[in-house]
Amino acid sequence: SCLLLSTYSQLYAQFTQWRGLSTTWNDPNNWTNGVPTSTKETRISIGSAGNYDPFVPAPSDGDTAKTQDLQIQSGGKLYFANGGILIVYGTEKLQNDGLISLGNGRIIFKNSITFLQGGTFDAGGGSLDFQGVTWENKPGSTFDAGTSSVTFNGTTSQTISGDISFYNAEIANNSGAVTLSGNITIVNSMVLDSGVSVNLASGSLTLASSATLQLESGSSLSLNGSFNNYG
């Protein structure tokens, strides 16, 4: 029985559920199993003990909000306070059946990420740093680019797959090739930093009417799919 209790405790410790007594992310009373950590998954639905939605805070004294995987359940909403930053360490998913509203905040994906389900990721005017190997946008999920900036700055080769639009995209990974697979649209700007190698393996890369594509010295773009230049 001690072994069963220990196993149950370890499994339970893998996630914490939002309770919604207030909007404060760092208040343990707002969570069923304490504030999320780099090894503890976040699950957010309509607050079971209240009706408040969580706000990711700006870093205080070097304490940046973090989570393992991130799951927004049906009816759940996640907002970012002014300057809020969230680091996602998980390798499994960003499951969104609700709403993630980035505002002018920042979200950092340390590992591979898959956008699942039928929720909305409203990137607003925020920034996203993707450091993992694979970013996959599944059919049915909505990424609203707004006026956000997305930076791909992994330390190994990276792959972006699925149909998705970016407002500003910077490819800063000069440690390995970045492969595009799907229909990628650039609304405003795409910059390939010095030494970067990007390969459109399949699908299309489209520059909208006001978009620009800038290749810095030593960068390269290989097109094996369709390139649609309206910018």
C-alpha positions as YAML, in Angstrom:
chain: A
units: angstrom
residues:
- id: 1
  name: SER
  ca: [0.00, 0.00, 0.00]
- id: 2
  name: CYS
  ca: [2.93, 2.33, 0.65]
- id: 3
  name: LEU
  ca: [4.18, 1.69, -2.88]
- id: 4
  name: LEU
  ca: [0.74, 2.41, -4.35]
- id: 5
  name: LEU
  ca: [0.48, 5.64, -2.34]
- id: 6
  name: SER
  ca: [3.94, 6.70, -3.45]
- id: 7
  name: THR
  ca: [3.12, 5.96, -7.10]
- id: 8
  name: TYR
  ca: [-0.16, 7.88, -6.86]
- id: 9
  name: SER
  ca: [1.60, 10.86, -5.31]
- id: 10
  name: GLN
  ca: [4.19, 10.90, -8.09]
- id: 11
  name: LEU
  ca: [1.51, 10.78, -10.78]
- id: 12
  name: TYR
  ca: [-0.56, 13.47, -9.08]
- id: 13
  name: ALA
  ca: [2.48, 15.69, -8.72]
- id: 14
  name: GLN
  ca: [2.80, 15.82, -12.52]
- id: 15
  name: PHE
  ca: [0.00, 18.39, -12.92]
- id: 16
  name: THR
  ca: [-1.78, 21.18, -11.12]
- id: 17
  name: GLN
  ca: [-5.31, 22.45, -11.91]
- id: 18
  name: TRP
  ca: [-6.38, 26.09, -11.86]
- id: 19
  name: ARG
  ca: [-8.96, 26.89, -9.13]
- id: 20
  name: GLY
  ca: [-9.60, 30.57, -9.86]
- id: 21
  name: LEU
  ca: [-9.90, 32.24, -6.44]
- id: 22
  name: SER
  ca: [-8.16, 35.28, -7.96]
- id: 23
  name: THR
  ca: [-6.15, 36.09, -11.09]
- id: 24
  name: THR
  ca: [-2.75, 35.67, -9.38]
- id: 25
  name: TRP
  ca: [-0.60, 33.00, -11.03]
- id: 26
  name: ASN
  ca: [1.92, 32.72, -8.18]
- id: 27
  name: ASP
  ca: [-0.66, 32.19, -5.42]
- id: 28
  name: PRO
  ca: [-0.62, 28.48, -4.42]
- id: 29
  name: ASN
  ca: [-4.24, 28.79, -3.28]
- id: 30
  name: ASN
  ca: [-5.23, 29.25, -6.92]
- id: 31
  name: TRP
  ca: [-3.95, 25.76, -7.79]
- id: 32
  name: THR
  ca: [-4.92, 22.25, -6.69]
- id: 33
  name: ASN
  ca: [-1.29, 21.14, -6.43]
- id: 34
  name: GLY
  ca: [0.75, 24.28, -6.02]
- id: 35
  name: VAL
  ca: [2.09, 26.76, -8.58]
- id: 36
  name: PRO
  ca: [3.20, 25.17, -11.89]
- id: 37
  name: THR
  ca: [6.88, 24.36, -12.33]
- id: 38
  name: SER
  ca: [9.15, 23.17, -15.14]
- id: 39
  name: THR
  ca: [8.22, 19.57, -14.19]
- id: 40
  name: LYS
  ca: [4.53, 20.13, -13.39]
- id: 41
  name: GLU
  ca: [1.88, 20.41, -16.10]
- id: 42
  name: THR
  ca: [-0.61, 23.30, -16.05]
- id: 43
  name: ARG
  ca: [-4.32, 22.57, -16.58]
- id: 44
  name: ILE
  ca: [-6.76, 25.44, -16.86]
- id: 45
  name: SER
  ca: [-10.53, 25.32, -17.16]
- id: 46
  name: ILE
  ca: [-13.30, 27.50, -15.75]
- id: 47
  name: GLY
  ca: [-12.28, 28.00, -12.12]
- id: 48
  name: SER
  ca: [-13.88, 25.36, -9.89]
- id: 49
  name: ALA
  ca: [-13.82, 27.57, -6.78]
- id: 50
  name: GLY
  ca: [-14.26, 30.93, -8.52]
- id: 51
  name: ASN
  ca: [-14.65, 32.59, -11.87]
- id: 52
  name: TYR
  ca: [-11.25, 34.27, -12.21]
- id: 53
  name: ASP
  ca: [-8.95, 33.56, -15.14]
- id: 54
  name: PRO
  ca: [-5.17, 33.35, -14.60]
- id: 55
  name: PHE
  ca: [-2.76, 36.07, -15.69]
- id: 56
  name: VAL
  ca: [0.87, 35.17, -16.36]
- id: 57
  name: PRO
  ca: [2.89, 37.79, -14.45]
- id: 58
  name: ALA
  ca: [5.96, 39.77, -15.39]
- id: 59
  name: PRO
  ca: [9.13, 38.31, -13.82]
- id: 60
  name: SER
  ca: [9.80, 39.44, -10.26]
- id: 61
  name: ASP
  ca: [13.25, 39.02, -8.67]
- id: 62
  name: GLY
  ca: [14.20, 36.60, -11.43]
- id: 63
  name: ASP
  ca: [11.19, 34.36, -10.74]
- id: 64
  name: THR
  ca: [9.72, 33.74, -14.20]
- id: 65
  name: ALA
  ca: [6.47, 31.76, -14.55]
- id: 66
  name: LYS
  ca: [7.07, 28.28, -15.92]
- id: 67
  name: THR
  ca: [5.26, 25.05, -16.68]
- id: 68
  name: GLN
  ca: [5.87, 21.62, -18.14]
- id: 69
  name: ASP
  ca: [3.06, 21.01, -20.68]
- id: 70
  name: LEU
  ca: [0.17, 23.46, -21.01]
- id: 71
  name: GLN
  ca: [-3.44, 22.32, -21.31]
- id: 72
  name: ILE
  ca: [-6.31, 24.80, -21.69]
- id: 73
  name: GLN
  ca: [-9.50, 22.82, -21.24]
- id: 74
  name: SER
  ca: [-12.96, 23.67, -22.55]
- id: 75
  name: GLY
  ca: [-13.97, 27.12, -21.34]
- id: 76
  name: GLY
  ca: [-10.52, 27.86, -19.95]
- id: 77
  name: LYS
  ca: [-8.71, 31.12, -20.64]
- id: 78
  name: LEU
  ca: [-5.10, 32.16, -20.08]
- id: 79
  name: TYR
  ca: [-4.05, 35.81, -20.20]
- id: 80
  name: PHE
  ca: [-0.68, 37.52, -19.97]
- id: 81
  name: ALA
  ca: [-0.23, 40.59, -17.76]
- id: 82
  name: ASN
  ca: [1.76, 43.53, -19.07]
- id: 83
  name: GLY
  ca: [5.27, 42.13, -19.62]
- id: 84
  name: GLY
  ca: [4.24, 38.63, -18.56]
- id: 85
  name: ILE
  ca: [6.58, 35.77, -19.49]
- id: 86
  name: LEU
  ca: [5.88, 32.03, -19.45]
- id: 87
  name: ILE
  ca: [8.49, 29.34, -20.16]
- id: 88
  name: VAL
  ca: [7.09, 26.01, -21.41]
- id: 89
  name: TYR
  ca: [9.47, 23.09, -20.78]
- id: 90
  name: GLY
  ca: [7.18, 20.24, -21.85]
- id: 91
  name: THR
  ca: [7.77, 18.05, -24.88]
- id: 92
  name: GLU
  ca: [4.25, 16.73, -25.49]
- id: 93
  name: LYS
  ca: [1.67, 19.34, -26.34]
- id: 94
  name: LEU
  ca: [0.03, 22.67, -26.11]
- id: 95
  name: GLN
  ca: [-3.56, 21.47, -25.91]
- id: 96
  name: ASN
  ca: [-5.91, 24.40, -26.27]
- id: 97
  name: ASP
  ca: [-9.68, 23.93, -26.18]
- id: 98
  name: GLY
  ca: [-10.13, 27.50, -24.94]
- id: 99
  name: LEU
  ca: [-8.24, 30.77, -25.33]
- id: 100
  name: ILE
  ca: [-4.64, 31.86, -24.86]
- id: 101
  name: SER
  ca: [-4.30, 35.63, -25.11]
- id: 102
  name: LEU
  ca: [-0.65, 36.74, -25.22]
- id: 103
  name: GLY
  ca: [-1.25, 40.51, -25.28]
- id: 104
  name: ASN
  ca: [2.23, 42.05, -25.22]
- id: 105
  name: GLY
  ca: [3.62, 39.16, -23.21]
- id: 106
  name: ARG
  ca: [6.18, 36.54, -24.15]
- id: 107
  name: ILE
  ca: [6.07, 32.76, -24.28]
- id: 108
  name: ILE
  ca: [9.19, 30.62, -24.64]
- id: 109
  name: PHE
  ca: [8.98, 27.02, -25.86]
- id: 110
  name: LYS
  ca: [12.06, 25.13, -24.73]
- id: 111
  name: ASN
  ca: [11.15, 21.90, -26.52]
- id: 112
  name: SER
  ca: [8.98, 20.63, -29.38]
- id: 113
  name: ILE
  ca: [5.40, 21.78, -29.37]
- id: 114
  name: THR
  ca: [2.18, 20.65, -31.06]
- id: 115
  name: PHE
  ca: [-0.81, 22.98, -31.31]
- id: 116
  name: LEU
  ca: [-3.86, 20.75, -30.82]
- id: 117
  name: GLN
  ca: [-7.65, 20.95, -30.74]
- id: 118
  name: GLY
  ca: [-9.97, 23.78, -31.73]
- id: 119
  name: GLY
  ca: [-8.95, 26.58, -29.40]
- id: 120
  name: THR
  ca: [-7.50, 29.99, -30.25]
- id: 121
  name: PHE
  ca: [-3.99, 31.25, -29.60]
- id: 122
  name: ASP
  ca: [-4.26, 35.04, -29.87]
- id: 123
  name: ALA
  ca: [-0.64, 36.21, -30.17]
- id: 124
  name: GLY
  ca: [-1.61, 39.91, -30.00]
- id: 125
  name: GLY
  ca: [1.48, 42.10, -30.03]
- id: 126
  name: GLY
  ca: [3.55, 39.66, -28.04]
- id: 127
  name: SER
  ca: [6.61, 37.57, -28.80]
- id: 128
  name: LEU
  ca: [7.18, 33.84, -29.07]
- id: 129
  name: ASP
  ca: [10.56, 32.13, -28.82]
- id: 130
  name: PHE
  ca: [10.70, 28.62, -30.20]
- id: 131
  name: GLN
  ca: [13.79, 26.63, -29.23]
- id: 132
  name: GLY
  ca: [12.52, 23.08, -29.80]
- id: 133
  name: VAL
  ca: [12.89, 20.71, -32.73]
- id: 134
  name: THR
  ca: [9.33, 20.62, -34.11]
- id: 135
  name: TRP
  ca: [6.49, 23.15, -34.18]
- id: 136
  name: GLU
  ca: [3.38, 21.45, -35.57]
- id: 137
  name: ASN
  ca: [0.09, 23.26, -36.14]
- id: 138
  name: LYS
  ca: [-2.69, 20.65, -36.29]
- id: 139
  name: PRO
  ca: [-5.81, 21.21, -38.43]
- id: 140
  name: GLY
  ca: [-8.57, 22.82, -36.39]
- id: 141
  name: SER
  ca: [-6.28, 24.86, -34.16]
- id: 142
  name: THR
  ca: [-6.16, 28.64, -34.64]
- id: 143
  name: PHE
  ca: [-3.01, 30.71, -34.34]
- id: 144
  name: ASP
  ca: [-3.96, 34.39, -34.68]
- id: 145
  name: ALA
  ca: [-0.65, 36.11, -35.42]
- id: 146
  name: GLY
  ca: [-1.87, 39.65, -34.65]
- id: 147
  name: THR
  ca: [1.24, 41.85, -34.78]
- id: 148
  name: SER
  ca: [3.39, 39.37, -32.88]
- id: 149
  name: SER
  ca: [6.98, 38.34, -33.49]
- id: 150
  name: VAL
  ca: [8.08, 34.71, -33.60]
- id: 151
  name: THR
  ca: [11.77, 33.79, -33.31]
- id: 152
  name: PHE
  ca: [13.12, 30.36, -34.18]
- id: 153
  name: ASN
  ca: [16.39, 30.08, -32.31]
- id: 154
  name: GLY
  ca: [17.04, 26.42, -31.61]
- id: 155
  name: THR
  ca: [20.48, 24.90, -31.23]
- id: 156
  name: THR
  ca: [19.75, 21.97, -33.58]
- id: 157
  name: SER
  ca: [17.74, 21.58, -36.79]
- id: 158
  name: GLN
  ca: [14.11, 22.70, -36.53]
- id: 159
  name: THR
  ca: [10.91, 21.87, -38.42]
- id: 160
  name: ILE
  ca: [7.74, 23.95, -38.80]
- id: 161
  name: SER
  ca: [4.77, 21.98, -40.16]
- id: 162
  name: GLY
  ca: [1.12, 22.68, -40.82]
- id: 163
  name: ASP
  ca: [-0.75, 25.68, -42.17]
- id: 164
  name: ILE
  ca: [0.07, 28.84, -40.21]
- id: 165
  name: SER
  ca: [0.51, 32.59, -40.63]
- id: 166
  name: PHE
  ca: [3.20, 34.68, -38.92]
- id: 167
  name: TYR
  ca: [3.20, 38.47, -38.70]
- id: 168
  name: ASN
  ca: [6.93, 38.83, -38.02]
- id: 169
  name: ALA
  ca: [9.19, 35.77, -38.20]
- id: 170
  name: GLU
  ca: [12.92, 35.71, -37.48]
- id: 171
  name: ILE
  ca: [14.97, 32.61, -38.24]
- id: 172
  name: ALA
  ca: [17.94, 32.91, -35.90]
- id: 173
  name: ASN
  ca: [19.02, 29.27, -35.82]
- id: 174
  name: ASN
  ca: [22.48, 28.98, -37.37]
- id: 175
  name: SER
  ca: [23.19, 25.60, -35.73]
- id: 176
  name: GLY
  ca: [21.10, 23.56, -38.17]
- id: 177
  name: ALA
  ca: [18.69, 23.85, -41.08]
- id: 178
  name: VAL
  ca: [15.12, 25.05, -40.53]
- id: 179
  name: THR
  ca: [12.63, 23.06, -42.61]
- id: 180
  name: LEU
  ca: [9.17, 24.37, -43.55]
- id: 181
  name: SER
  ca: [6.49, 21.82, -44.39]
- id: 182
  name: GLY
  ca: [2.98, 23.16, -44.97]
- id: 183
  name: ASN
  ca: [1.44, 26.41, -46.10]
- id: 184
  name: ILE
  ca: [3.31, 29.23, -44.36]
- id: 185
  name: THR
  ca: [2.18, 32.85, -44.78]
- id: 186
  name: ILE
  ca: [4.24, 35.89, -43.78]
- id: 187
  name: VAL
  ca: [2.03, 38.92, -43.15]
- id: 188
  name: ASN
  ca: [4.66, 41.59, -42.42]
- id: 189
  name: SER
  ca: [8.30, 40.43, -42.38]
- id: 190
  name: MET
  ca: [10.55, 37.40, -42.42]
- id: 191
  name: VAL
  ca: [14.25, 37.72, -41.64]
- id: 192
  name: LEU
  ca: [16.87, 35.02, -42.09]
- id: 193
  name: ASP
  ca: [19.80, 35.90, -39.86]
- id: 194
  name: SER
  ca: [23.41, 35.53, -40.97]
- id: 195
  name: GLY
  ca: [24.41, 31.91, -41.55]
- id: 196
  name: VAL
  ca: [20.84, 30.58, -41.43]
- id: 197
  name: SER
  ca: [19.68, 27.84, -43.80]
- id: 198
  name: VAL
  ca: [15.94, 27.49, -44.51]
- id: 199
  name: ASN
  ca: [14.39, 24.77, -46.66]
- id: 200
  name: LEU
  ca: [10.80, 24.80, -47.93]
- id: 201
  name: ALA
  ca: [10.45, 21.03, -48.27]
- id: 202
  name: SER
  ca: [6.80, 20.99, -49.32]
- id: 203
  name: GLY
  ca: [3.71, 23.17, -49.35]
- id: 204
  name: SER
  ca: [4.10, 26.89, -49.89]
- id: 205
  name: LEU
  ca: [5.71, 30.04, -48.58]
- id: 206
  name: THR
  ca: [3.60, 33.13, -49.21]
- id: 207
  name: LEU
  ca: [4.55, 36.77, -48.71]
- id: 208
  name: ALA
  ca: [1.42, 38.89, -48.25]
- id: 209
  name: SER
  ca: [1.07, 42.19, -50.13]
- id: 210
  name: SER
  ca: [2.89, 44.26, -47.49]
- id: 211
  name: ALA
  ca: [5.42, 41.60, -46.46]
- id: 212
  name: THR
  ca: [9.19, 41.66, -46.86]
- id: 213
  name: LEU
  ca: [11.72, 38.84, -46.95]
- id: 214
  name: GLN
  ca: [15.25, 39.71, -45.86]
- id: 215
  name: LEU
  ca: [18.25, 37.39, -46.17]
- id: 216
  name: GLU
  ca: [21.29, 38.44, -44.18]
- id: 217
  name: SER
  ca: [24.84, 37.71, -45.35]
- id: 218
  name: GLY
  ca: [25.59, 33.99, -45.57]
- id: 219
  name: SER
  ca: [21.96, 32.85, -45.22]
- id: 220
  name: SER
  ca: [20.17, 30.66, -47.76]
- id: 221
  name: LEU
  ca: [16.60, 29.78, -48.77]
- id: 222
  name: SER
  ca: [15.94, 26.56, -50.68]
- id: 223
  name: LEU
  ca: [12.51, 26.31, -52.33]
- id: 224
  name: ASN
  ca: [11.13, 22.85, -53.11]
- id: 225
  name: GLY
  ca: [7.52, 23.96, -52.79]
- id: 226
  name: SER
  ca: [5.57, 26.96, -54.06]
- id: 227
  name: PHE
  ca: [6.86, 30.49, -53.42]
- id: 228
  name: ASN
  ca: [4.14, 33.13, -53.72]
- id: 229
  name: ASN
  ca: [5.50, 36.67, -53.62]
- id: 230
  name: TYR
  ca: [2.91, 39.42, -53.31]
- id: 231
  name: GLY
  ca: [5.22, 41.61, -51.25]
...
